[in-house]
């Protein structure tokens, strides 16, 4: 099954971009207007994040979001046959300051969110960084698809670690210099163990791993801003937040990243992944000790 899937998608990847985007337009029509894929979830999320926008404005954001999402999938398939030269024209990222930290012997911890195109962002780091690039990922249910994306993401000095294997492999991953890439806006699997704080005006339990990893391992902290320049072209901006991650107080780094991510989303709302239920968990009084925000819980 894997070889059939890989062969088919490899042939798709050979298509010129203008044909790929015509295919994307057709998929968008079917996904948004015919199937209505998770449209209710998307509109509910947008109403929470942007209560002051009109329904027309939120609908416009939703439509562009679906276009971006489909583009991201097909652009990622293009990576199967894309040369480094072509990729460099379509995705820019200046890692000079980051590589200077590596030259000084620092380990790095990258924070990013569910923004597009995340596969291009991964490649942008993997093709330029001067150390092992450790990516933590969640396995895909279909083995053939999971294997395909493992191949897609195994670029340069990439080391891929599944979420459920991370603790067991941490001692081998961290016994040499590394740069760790984390999706830092994940919801905590268990609400009682997450860090609770307001996200776009409503309480959300963030995962604690990025915060605790910084305090324990003392890496330099890098936030990444995603900028979509135009269709198929991106700029990823790394910001060195701190050279000593252990200097933060517990929960402080999560708050700072929340603010960074909110600002980035407001600048380009359609480039964030709105199909996940970010606000599905209800804040309870029993989570009070897990509350890390400087402001009290806002409306549910």
C-alpha positions as CSV (number, residue, x, y, z in Angstrom):
1,X,0.0,0.0,0.0
2,X,2.8,2.4,0.9
3,X,4.6,2.0,-2.5
4,X,1.3,2.5,-4.4
5,X,0.6,5.7,-2.3
6,X,4.1,6.9,-2.6
7,X,4.3,6.3,-6.4
8,X,1.0,8.1,-7.0
9,X,1.8,11.1,-4.9
10,X,5.3,11.3,-6.4
11,X,3.7,11.6,-9.8
12,X,1.4,14.3,-8.4
13,X,4.5,16.1,-7.1
14,X,5.9,16.3,-10.6
15,X,3.0,18.5,-11.8
16,X,3.8,22.2,-12.2
17,X,2.5,24.4,-9.5
18,X,-0.1,26.1,-11.7
19,X,-1.8,22.7,-12.2
20,X,-1.4,21.8,-8.6
21,X,-3.2,25.0,-7.6
22,X,-6.1,24.3,-10.1
23,X,-6.5,20.9,-8.4
24,X,-6.4,22.7,-5.0
25,X,-9.2,25.1,-6.1
26,X,-11.4,22.1,-7.1
27,X,-10.8,20.4,-3.7
28,X,-11.6,23.6,-2.0
29,X,-15.0,23.8,-3.7
30,X,-15.8,20.2,-2.7
31,X,-14.5,20.5,0.8
32,X,-16.1,23.8,1.7
33,X,-19.2,24.1,-0.3
34,X,-20.2,20.4,-0.8
35,X,-18.8,18.4,2.2
36,X,-18.6,21.4,4.6
37,X,-15.7,19.7,6.4
38,X,-15.7,20.8,10.0
39,X,-17.2,24.1,9.0
40,X,-19.2,24.4,12.2
41,X,-16.1,24.0,14.3
42,X,-14.2,26.5,12.2
43,X,-16.9,29.1,12.5
44,X,-17.4,28.5,16.3
45,X,-13.6,29.0,16.8
46,X,-13.5,32.2,14.7
47,X,-16.5,33.6,16.7
48,X,-14.6,33.0,19.9
49,X,-11.3,34.4,18.6
50,X,-12.8,37.4,16.8
51,X,-16.1,38.3,18.5
52,X,-16.0,41.8,17.2
53,X,-15.8,40.8,13.5
54,X,-19.0,40.4,11.5
55,X,-20.3,37.1,10.2
56,X,-19.3,38.2,6.7
57,X,-15.7,38.9,7.9
58,X,-15.4,35.6,9.7
59,X,-16.8,33.7,6.7
60,X,-14.2,35.4,4.5
61,X,-11.5,34.3,6.9
62,X,-12.9,30.7,7.0
63,X,-12.9,30.5,3.2
64,X,-9.3,31.7,2.9
65,X,-8.3,29.3,5.7
66,X,-9.7,26.3,3.8
67,X,-7.8,27.4,0.7
68,X,-4.6,27.7,2.8
69,X,-5.1,24.3,4.3
70,X,-5.5,22.5,1.0
71,X,-2.6,24.4,-0.4
72,X,-0.5,23.3,2.5
73,X,-1.3,19.6,1.9
74,X,-0.5,19.8,-1.9
75,X,2.5,22.0,-1.4
76,X,3.8,19.4,1.0
77,X,3.3,16.6,-1.6
78,X,5.4,18.7,-3.9
79,X,8.3,18.3,-1.5
80,X,8.7,14.7,-2.6
81,X,10.4,15.8,-5.8
82,X,11.3,19.5,-5.1
83,X,14.9,20.5,-5.4
84,X,16.6,22.5,-2.6
85,X,17.1,25.4,-5.1
86,X,13.4,25.6,-5.9
87,X,12.5,25.2,-2.2
88,X,14.8,28.1,-1.2
89,X,13.0,30.4,-3.6
90,X,9.7,29.6,-2.0
91,X,10.5,29.4,1.7
92,X,13.0,31.8,3.3
93,X,14.4,31.7,6.8
94,X,17.5,33.4,8.2
95,X,19.1,31.1,10.7
96,X,22.4,33.0,11.0
97,X,21.8,34.1,14.6
98,X,20.5,30.7,15.5
99,X,23.6,29.0,14.0
100,X,25.8,31.4,16.0
101,X,24.2,30.1,19.2
102,X,25.0,26.6,18.0
103,X,28.6,27.5,17.4
104,X,28.8,28.7,21.0
105,X,27.6,25.2,22.1
106,X,24.0,26.1,22.9
107,X,21.2,23.7,22.6
108,X,18.0,25.1,21.1
109,X,14.3,24.8,21.6
110,X,12.0,26.1,18.9
111,X,8.4,27.0,19.6
112,X,5.9,27.2,16.7
113,X,2.1,26.9,16.4
114,X,-0.4,25.3,14.0
115,X,0.3,27.7,11.2
116,X,0.9,27.2,7.5
117,X,2.9,25.9,5.9
118,X,4.3,23.9,8.8
119,X,6.0,21.3,6.5
120,X,7.9,24.1,4.7
121,X,8.9,25.5,8.1
122,X,10.3,22.1,9.1
123,X,12.2,21.9,5.8
124,X,13.5,25.5,6.1
125,X,15.2,24.6,9.4
126,X,16.3,21.1,8.4
127,X,18.1,22.4,5.3
128,X,20.1,25.1,7.2
129,X,20.6,24.3,10.8
130,X,24.1,23.3,11.9
131,X,23.1,20.6,14.4
132,X,20.7,17.7,14.9
133,X,17.1,18.8,14.2
134,X,14.8,16.9,16.5
135,X,11.1,16.9,15.6
136,X,8.4,15.5,17.9
137,X,5.4,14.2,16.0
138,X,2.2,12.4,16.5
139,X,1.9,9.2,14.5
140,X,-0.8,9.0,11.8
141,X,-3.3,6.2,12.2
142,X,-2.8,4.9,8.6
143,X,0.6,3.1,8.5
144,X,1.2,3.9,4.8
145,X,0.4,7.6,5.3
146,X,2.5,7.7,8.4
147,X,5.5,6.2,6.6
148,X,5.1,8.6,3.7
149,X,5.2,11.6,6.0
150,X,8.1,10.2,7.9
151,X,10.0,10.1,4.6
152,X,8.8,13.6,3.7
153,X,10.1,15.0,7.0
154,X,13.4,13.1,7.1
155,X,15.4,16.0,5.7
156,X,19.0,16.9,6.4
157,X,20.0,16.1,10.0
158,X,16.4,15.5,11.1
159,X,15.7,13.1,14.0
160,X,12.0,12.3,14.3
161,X,10.6,11.1,17.6
162,X,7.0,10.0,18.2
163,X,5.3,11.7,21.1
164,X,4.6,8.5,22.9
165,X,8.3,7.5,22.6
166,X,9.8,10.8,23.6
167,X,10.4,10.1,27.3
168,X,12.0,6.8,26.5
169,X,14.3,8.2,23.9
170,X,15.1,11.5,25.6
171,X,18.4,10.3,27.1
172,X,19.7,9.4,23.6
173,X,18.3,12.5,21.9
174,X,19.7,14.9,24.5
175,X,23.2,13.4,25.0
176,X,24.6,15.5,22.2
177,X,24.0,19.0,20.9
178,X,20.5,19.4,19.5
179,X,17.8,21.8,18.2
180,X,14.3,20.7,19.3
181,X,11.2,21.7,17.4
182,X,7.9,21.8,19.4
183,X,4.3,22.6,18.5
184,X,3.8,24.7,21.5
185,X,0.0,25.5,21.2
186,X,-1.2,21.9,21.7
187,X,-4.0,21.3,24.1
188,X,-3.1,19.3,27.2
189,X,-4.4,15.7,26.9
190,X,-5.5,15.8,30.6
191,X,-6.9,19.2,31.6
192,X,-5.9,18.7,35.2
193,X,-2.2,18.5,34.2
194,X,-2.0,21.3,31.7
195,X,-1.1,25.0,32.2
196,X,-4.4,26.9,32.1
197,X,-4.4,30.5,30.7
198,X,-6.6,32.7,28.6
199,X,-6.2,32.2,24.8
200,X,-8.2,34.8,22.8
201,X,-10.3,35.6,25.9
202,X,-11.1,32.0,27.0
203,X,-9.4,29.5,29.3
204,X,-7.4,26.8,27.5
205,X,-5.1,24.1,28.9
206,X,-1.7,24.3,27.2
207,X,0.8,21.5,27.3
208,X,3.5,21.9,29.9
209,X,6.3,20.1,28.0
210,X,7.9,23.2,26.3
211,X,7.9,25.1,29.6
212,X,9.3,22.3,31.7
213,X,11.9,21.3,29.0
214,X,13.3,24.9,29.1
215,X,13.6,24.9,32.8
216,X,15.2,21.4,33.0
217,X,17.6,21.5,30.0
218,X,18.3,25.3,29.7
219,X,18.3,25.6,25.9
220,X,18.2,28.9,24.1
221,X,14.5,29.6,23.2
222,X,13.5,30.4,19.7
223,X,10.0,31.5,18.6
224,X,9.1,31.2,14.9
225,X,6.7,33.5,13.2
226,X,5.0,32.2,10.0
227,X,4.4,34.8,7.2
228,X,2.6,33.8,4.0
229,X,3.8,36.2,1.4
230,X,1.6,34.9,-1.4
231,X,0.3,31.6,-2.7
232,X,3.2,29.1,-2.4
233,X,5.7,31.5,-0.9
234,X,6.6,31.9,2.8
235,X,8.9,33.6,5.2
236,X,9.7,32.1,8.6
237,X,11.1,34.5,11.1
238,X,13.1,33.1,14.1
239,X,13.2,35.2,17.2
240,X,15.7,34.4,19.9
241,X,13.7,35.0,23.1
242,X,16.3,33.9,25.6
243,X,19.8,32.3,25.5
244,X,19.1,30.7,28.9
245,X,15.8,29.0,29.0
246,X,16.1,28.0,32.7
247,X,15.9,31.6,33.7
248,X,12.1,31.7,33.3
249,X,9.8,31.2,36.1
250,X,7.3,28.3,35.9
251,X,4.6,29.1,33.4
252,X,6.2,32.4,32.2
253,X,7.5,31.0,28.9
254,X,4.0,29.6,28.1
255,X,2.5,33.0,28.7
256,X,5.1,34.8,26.5
257,X,4.5,32.3,23.7
258,X,0.7,32.7,24.0
259,X,1.1,36.4,23.5
260,X,3.4,35.9,20.6
261,X,1.1,33.4,18.9
262,X,-2.0,35.6,19.4
263,X,-0.4,38.5,17.8
264,X,0.7,36.4,14.8
265,X,-2.8,35.0,14.4
266,X,-4.4,38.4,14.5
267,X,-2.0,39.6,11.7
268,X,-3.1,36.7,9.4
269,X,-6.1,34.8,10.9
270,X,-6.6,32.6,7.8
271,X,-3.2,31.0,8.2
272,X,-4.0,29.3,11.6
273,X,-5.5,25.8,11.9
274,X,-9.1,26.4,12.9
275,X,-10.4,22.8,12.5
276,X,-9.3,21.7,16.0
277,X,-11.5,22.4,19.0
278,X,-9.1,24.7,20.9
279,X,-11.7,25.7,23.5
280,X,-13.4,22.3,24.0
281,X,-12.2,22.0,27.6
282,X,-14.2,23.7,30.4
283,X,-12.2,25.5,33.1
284,X,-13.1,24.3,36.6
285,X,-12.3,25.6,40.0
286,X,-10.3,22.4,40.7
287,X,-7.7,23.6,38.1
288,X,-7.0,26.7,40.1
289,X,-3.5,25.6,41.0
290,X,-2.8,25.1,37.3
291,X,-3.7,28.7,36.4
292,X,-0.6,30.6,35.2
293,X,-2.1,33.7,33.6
294,X,-1.6,37.1,35.1
295,X,-5.3,37.8,34.5
296,X,-8.2,35.8,36.0
297,X,-10.2,33.3,33.8
298,X,-12.4,35.1,31.3
299,X,-15.7,33.9,29.9
300,X,-16.3,30.3,29.1
